[in-house]
Amino acid sequence: MAEFNLLDEPWINVMTDDKGTTKEVSLKELFEHAHDYKSLAGETPTQDFAILRLLLAVLHTVFSRFDANGEQYEWVELDDNYKQTKSINEDDGEEYQEALLDTWRDLWEAKAFPEIIGAYLEKWRDRFYLFGGDYPFYQVTEDTLNLPVNKAKVNRISGKTIKRTLSESENKTILFSPEFDALKSKLRKSEVSRWLVLYQGVTGTGDKVKFDNQHKDQKLSKGWLYDLGGVYVSGDDLFDTLLLNLALIHPEERYIQMQHPTWEEDSNEEMLHQFREGKTLDNLAALYTNWSRAIRIPDDFEEINDFSVSIIKLPEIDHQNNFLELMTEWRFNKTGDNKDTFTPKKHSLNEQFWRSFGITFTPNNLSQRRPGIIEWIIYLKDKEVTLRHQKFNAVSMEDDGNATSWNPVNEIFDNVSFGNIISDATDGWINSIAGEVDKIKNVIDGVLWTFSNDIRVIRNLNSNEFANRTKQEAYFQVDMPFRDWLSSIQPDDSKEEKIKEWRAILRTIVKKEAQKLVDSAGNRDFIGIEDGAHVKNIFTAYNRFNWKLNEQLPKEEEEERK
């Protein structure tokens, strides 16, 4: 008997007000009241990211077939379940895209979703049961799970492994666990639902079981989301966030395809076949609901018992030049197996999001590509859509660096906020801001680091830790002032004056960090060391620092007169 239908049962965590109040809502309730909620509010940012993509898969599917009034597009053919049966005729492509943009505009102005979403979901009600039935949500049936595999039995993982606040395996207990041992694998059904969505996107490779007839040359997935340097946009409320990330017109025309989420497969076996064959994905609904594992949750699960699931590995999605993906930063590879191609670039735990401003926001070139979701926001601006204030978010999962397990060990989450200044216009702000980020890097990574490294040499320290610590402290001191400056920019501000304002702040911060090094000087720093025919001490090093700083950040006339 099928139980716990996600259309009705509360399972998605949302924030309901500015005080941080949260509650669990059902899938249908979320779409009906998205404008009343502030944001998703799950256990972790990566979980919210995974659930956001599931919600977007629903919206891409519905609004590729129906307009904002719930009326079917004239170019779309649907069956009784509202499933699209034919691709759009090429001759109708331009009109269809215009209609998609009109739909997006109408939704943005309406500030609420129409009833057609609920009507569509009702057509597929049997695909959203978490337990039992012929189509358990994000899972395979028992018969499918019993297909031949390469091991004696299927892997079974516990709740503490699927729960990403722990990510603890059966073989290795984590230190300083936030939960008591007896409770680690205890999960409520709503929690199971949330963690299941994330687990299909962030898995790792510690499990070893795969299907017998898996192609030998297929790489097996550790979860598509695991390798992304996730980027998404958020607005004033959850409705705005969903709309801002709903790129109904994909930046690449070849991906304006019939949407096909996993729950629309004709059978469980066909769904699995698509994954095992490594079928190339060509639509966002399929990508956003992709699986990394064939998973089966026991039908008789009770919340009083420890939770566990059976899993079998599935092939990974091709990473090379897969520009269907909108929500990631990209790296151009000059060496290795991915040479001369772009692959997703994960965020770094030790770098603020704004430090990658250039690769995130500046226009594409032969060796650089910005996230497609940024292309979408710029497209909306070019179409003169009035956007409210946006926040650009970065999210990644850090791994343990062990290729035999790729165990998740940490989450990376950061954001930058600014007004409507994102544009490719020649007089726009993007290149100017990217230039200031490069200036910060030149000053801190070059000028200040060189000064601190000179002191390291004078003190005969073998490790680079001293200089690197100085650099990281400088970035910490720059972080909030730069964010404040960035968020203060208005589209009609004078670039010359705003840049002058920022460089004065930067100069002050870096001078203070250098002065800290001078203030901590001891006798060895004053005496110095021989450097060829010269003596290198803290005075000569500081003089060189000042000369290089003035080269990068020349003093303004009024500062010279002081």
N, C-alpha and C positions, 0 to 999 in steps of 0.2 A: 504493500500500500504506500502510495506517494505521500510525503509529509513535508512540512515547512516550506511553503511556497514563497519565494522571495518577492513576489508582487504584492503580497499582503502582510507578511510577517516583518516586524521592524528589525533591521539588521545593519543599516548604514548609519554611521555616526555623523551627525551634523551639529554645527554651532548655531544656536538660535538667536543670540544677541551679543552685544559688545562686551558683556560681562564675562563671556566665556561659557555660558550655559550650554550643555550638550544634551542630545537625546538621540535615540535610535528611531529610524523611520524606514518604512518599506520602500520598494522601488517606485511604485505608483505614487505614494505619498510624496516622495522626493520631487518628482516631476510636477506634481500638482502645486507644490508650495515652495519651489526652488527660490522664488523671489523673496520669500519670508526668512530664508536661512542665510547666515553670513558665509559659511564655508563648510567643506567637509572637515570632520574632526575625529578621524580614526586614531588608532594607537600610535601610528608612525607616519611621517610624511610620505614614505614610499608606498605605504598602504593607501593613503589618500590618492596618490598618483595613479596607482593601479585601478582603483575604483572610479576615478575621474575618467579614465580611458574606457572602462566598461559603459559608463553613462553616455560618453560621446559616441560609442558604437551604436547605442539605441537611437540617439539623435541623428547620426549620419544615415542610418537605415530609414528612419521615418521621413526625414525631410529631403531625402533624395527621391521620395515617391509622392509626398504630399506637401502642399504649400502651408503657409502659416494659418490658413483658415480650415485646414484639414481636407482640402479638395485635392483629388488626384491630378497630377500633371497630365496634360493631354498626350505627352510623348511616352508615357510610362504604361506598360501592361502589367497587371497584377492578377494573381489568382485569388481564391476565396480567403486565403490566409494573409492577404496583403503582401505576398512575396512577389518580387519582380521576376518576370518570366523571360524578358528579353532585354538586351542592351539597347541603349538609346541609339537610334539611327544617326549616323555621322552627319547627315544633312540637317538634322535637327539640333546638332550639338550646341551651336551658338545661342539659339533661342532658349534651349534648356538651361544653359549656364546663366543667361540673363534672368530666367525665372528663379533659379537657385539664389542668386544675389537678392532678388526682390523678396524671396522668402526670408532670407537672413535679416534684411532691413526691417521687414514687418515684425518679425519676432523681437528684434532689438527695441523697436518702438513700443510694442505691446507690453513688454516687461513681464510676460508670463507665458507659460507654454499652453498650447491648445489641447483639447481633449483627445485628439487623434493619437497621441502617444499612448494613453491608457487603452484606447481601442486596439491599437496594434499589439501591445503587450498581451492583451486578453486572447488574441488569436494564437499566441504562442505560450499560453499558460502552462501547458504540460512540460515545457522545457526549463521551467524555473523552480522545480521542486529540488530541494537539497538532498532529500533522502528518498530512495525508491523510484518506481516508475521506469518507463522505457528510456527516458532521456534525463537522467540526473544532471543537475546543473554543474557545468565545467568538469564532468566526469564521464567515465565509460560504464557500461553495464558489466555485470558479473561474467557473462559469457565472453565478452570482449577481453576482459582481464585474464581469462583462462586460456587465451591463445598461447602457443608455444613460445617460450623465452629461453635465453642463453644460460640461465642458472636453474638450480633445482627448484627454487621457489621465488615468488615475487617479493621484492623489497617491501618492508612495512616500516613506516616512520611514525613517530609519536607526536603528540600535540606540542611538546616543547621544541621540536625541530621546525614544525610549520609556523610556530609563533615567533615572529621576527623580533620581538623584544628580548628573546632568548637565543634562538637559533642553536640550541644545544642538541648534540647528537647523543646516541645511546652509549657511545664509547668514550666520550670526553666531557666531563662535567665542567661548566664554566665557573670561574672564580667570581666571588662577590655577586652572586645571582640576586636579582631584584625580587625573586619569588621563592617561597618555601618549597622544598623538594616535592612534598606530597601534592602540591597544587600546580606544578609546572605543566602537566599534561591535561589538566582539567579545563575544558572549554565549554562555554555556552554555545548553543546552536548559532546564535547571531555572530559570535566571534569566529566560529568555524567558517561561516560564509565569507567574512571579511578576509581572514587569513588565507582561505582557499584562492581567492582572486589574486592576492599578492603572490602566493606560492607558485602559481602557474607562470608568473612573470619573473620571479626571483627564486631560483631553486638551488643552484650549485651542482656539483658533479660527484658528490660523495657516494651516491647510490650506484649500483653496477648493473642492474638488470635492464635488458633491452629485448625487443622482440626478435625471434629467431631469424626471420628473413629480412632483417634490416639491411639496407645496402651498406657494404663495407666502407665506401668512400664518403658516407654521410657523417658529418660531425653531429654529435648529440648535444642537445640544448642544456644550458645551465639557466635558461630563462632569458627571453628577449630583453626585458627591462633591466636585467642585471648589467648588461653591457652599455646601457645608454647613459649619456650625460644629459639627463632629462631636463627639458625646458618647457614651461607652460606659463600662461598668462592668467592672472586673477584680477577680478574687478571688485566692485563695492559689495556684492553679494554673490551667492552661489549661482543664481541665474546668469548674472553677468559673466562669471567665470566660465560657465558652460558655453555661453554664446561666443565669447572671445576665442575659445579653442575649437569651435565648431567650423572648421574650414570646409564649407560646403563646396567650394570650388578649389580643388587641389592646385597648388602652384605649378605642378607639372601636369599638362593636359592628358598624358597617357594614363594617369591614375584617376581620371574622372570616370569611374567605372560603376557598374552595378554593385551595390553594397551587399555583402554576404557574411553576416555574423555567424559564429559557430552554431548557434542554436537553430539556424535555418537549414542545416543539413537534413536530407531526407531520412537518414537513419544513423544510428550510433556507429555502425560499421563503416558507412561512407565518411563520416566525420573523421574517424581514426585513419581511414585510408588516405585522406587528404594530407593529414599530418605526416604519416609514415612515408608517403611518396615524396615528401618535401616539395609539395606544389608551390610554385611561385605565387606569392600574394600580390594582388593588384588593386585592393580596395582597403580603406581604413577600418571598416567594421570588422573585417577578417583579421587584420593586423592587431587591432585593439583587443580582440578576444582570443588571440592565439594561445595555445597550450604548450608547455614544456614537458608535461608528463601525462600519461594515461593514468588517471587517479580513480580510486573507488573508495567511497566512504561506506562503512557497514550500515545497512538499513536499520538495524536495531540499536543504533547508538543512543545512549542515555547520558544526560549531562552529569549524572553522579559518577560516571565511570571515566577512566582515562581515555582520552581521544587518540586514535591512530588511524592511518590510511594506508592503502596499498598503492604502490606507484611503479610505473615502467617508463623508461626514458623514451623520448621522441626526438626527431632530428631538429637541429637548430635552423633558424631563418638565415638565409644568406645575408651576410653583413656588408658585402662589397657594393658600394654605390646604390644602396637600397634607399632611394630618396622618397619612397612611399612614406617612410617614417618622417613625421613632422616635428616630433618633440625630442630632438637631441642635438647636441653639438657634434661637429664632424672633424675628423683628423684626416689629412692627406698623407698617405704612407709613401715614403721615399725608398724604403727597404722592406725586406721580408716577404712573406707569402701574399700580403695584400699590396705589394708595390704598385704605385701609380693608380691607386684607387682610394676612395674615401670610405672610412668606416666610422661607426659611432665612437665618440670621444667621451670618456667618463670624466666627471669633475674630480678635482683634487681636494683632499681633506684639508690641506694646508694653504689653500688659496681662496681668497674671497671671490665671489661670482663676478664682481665688477672688473677683476683683473683679466677676465677673458672677454671684455666688452667688444674688442675688435672682431673676434671670430664669431661672436654671437649676433652682432648688429650690423657690421659693415657689409656692403654688397659682395656678391660672389665673384671669385676670379678662378684662375686655373688651379690654384693650390689652396683655396679657402672657400668654405661654404657655410652659410649661416643656417640655423634651424628653419625648417619650412614654416613653423608657426609664426616666426618673425616676418617672413615673406607675406603671410596671410594678413597680419596686422597692417603692414605697409600697403598691401593691396586695398584694404578697407579705407585707409586714409586717402589713397589715390582716387577712390570712388566717392570721396567727400562724405564718408560716414562720420558722424560726430561721435567720437569715443570718449568715454569718461576716463578718469585717472586709471592707469594700469600699473600693476606690479608684475615684474618678470621673475619667475621662480626657477631655481636650479635644484635638482634632486638626483642623487645617485646612491648606490649601495657600494660601500667599500668591501673588498674581499680580502682574504688572508694571504693572497699571493701564492697559494699552494694549488698547482694545476690538477692535483688528484682529487681535490675536494671543492675548491673555490667557495669556501665557507664564508657567509656574510659575517662581518665583524663590526661594521659601523655604518651609520647613515650620514650622508652629506646633504644639508639643506641650507639654502641661502636665497636671498632675493635682492632686487634693486627696484626702486620706485621712481617714476618721473611722469611728467605730464605728456601732452601730445606733441612730442618733439621727434618721434621716430619717422623719418622720411628719407627717401633717396634723392630728394631735390639737391641740386648742387650747392645751395645755400643752407642746407639743413644742418642739424646738429650732430649727426652720427659721426662723421669723420673728425669733427672738432673734439668730441668727447673721447673718441678712440685715440686721438693724438695726445690728449692729456693723460690717459691711462699709460700710454707708452712713455710719456715724460716721467710719470711717477716711477715706472720700472727703471728707466735710465738713471734717475737720481738715486733710488734706493739700491737697486741691484748693482749699479756701477759706482757712483760717486761715494755713497756712504759705506757700501760693502768694501770698497778698496781701502778707505780710511781705516775701518775696523780690522781689515786683513793686514794692513801695515803694522798696526799695534800688535796683532797676533805674532807677526814675524819678529818684532822688537822684543816681545816677551818670550820668544822661543817656544810657542805653543804648537804642538804637532797637529792637532785637530782643527778642522774648519768650524767646529761648533761655535766658537766665540764669535766669529764674523757672521755666521748664519743666524745666531741668536739675535745679534744686533739688527740684522735685516728684518727678521720676523717681528721684532718689537716695533720697528719703524712702520711696517705695514699695519700693525695693530693701531698705532697712534694716528695713522692717516685714514684708517677705515671709516670711522663715523663722520669726520669732517668732509670726506669726499662724498659719502652718501648724502649728507645734508646739502652739500653744494649741488649734487646731481638732481636731487628732488626739488631744489629751488628754481631750476631753470624753467623759464617760460619761452614759448616759441618766438616771441617778438623781442626777447632780450638781446642786447648787443653782445655778440660773441667776444669781441675784443675786451670789453669791460668784465664780462664774466670770467674769461680765461685769466685776465690780469688778477682778478680777485682770488681765483683758486691758486694761482702760482705763488702769490704772496703767502697764502696759508701753508702751502707745501714747503716753501722755503723756511718758514718759521719752524715748522715741525722738524724738518731734517736738521736744521741748525741746533735745535734743542737736543736731538739725539746725539749729535756729534759732541756737543758740550758735555753730555753725561760721560762720554768716554774720556774727555780731557779732565773732568773733575775727579775721575777715578784713577788718574795716573799716579804711578809710584816712581821711585828713584831710577829703576831700570828704564822706564819710558823716557825720563829726562836725559839720562846719559846716552841712551841709544846704542846702535850697533854700526859697524862699518858696512857701508854699502858701496863697494868699489872704492873710488877716490873720495867719497863723501861719507858723512855721518847721517844715518837715518834715526831720528828720534821723534817724539810726539809733536814737537814744534814744526819740524820739516814736513811731517805727515799731515798736520793740520793745515799748514800753508797750502800744500797740494790739494787737500780737500776743498778749501775755500776757492782756490783757482778753478777747480773743476765744477764746483757748485755754481759759481758766477758764470761759467761757460754755459751751463744748462739752464740756469735761472738767473739771468742778469738782474742786478738791482735796479729798481725803479728810481727815477730822478729824485722823487721826494725822500726816498730812503737814503740816497747818497748824501742829501743835505743835512740829515740828522747827525 
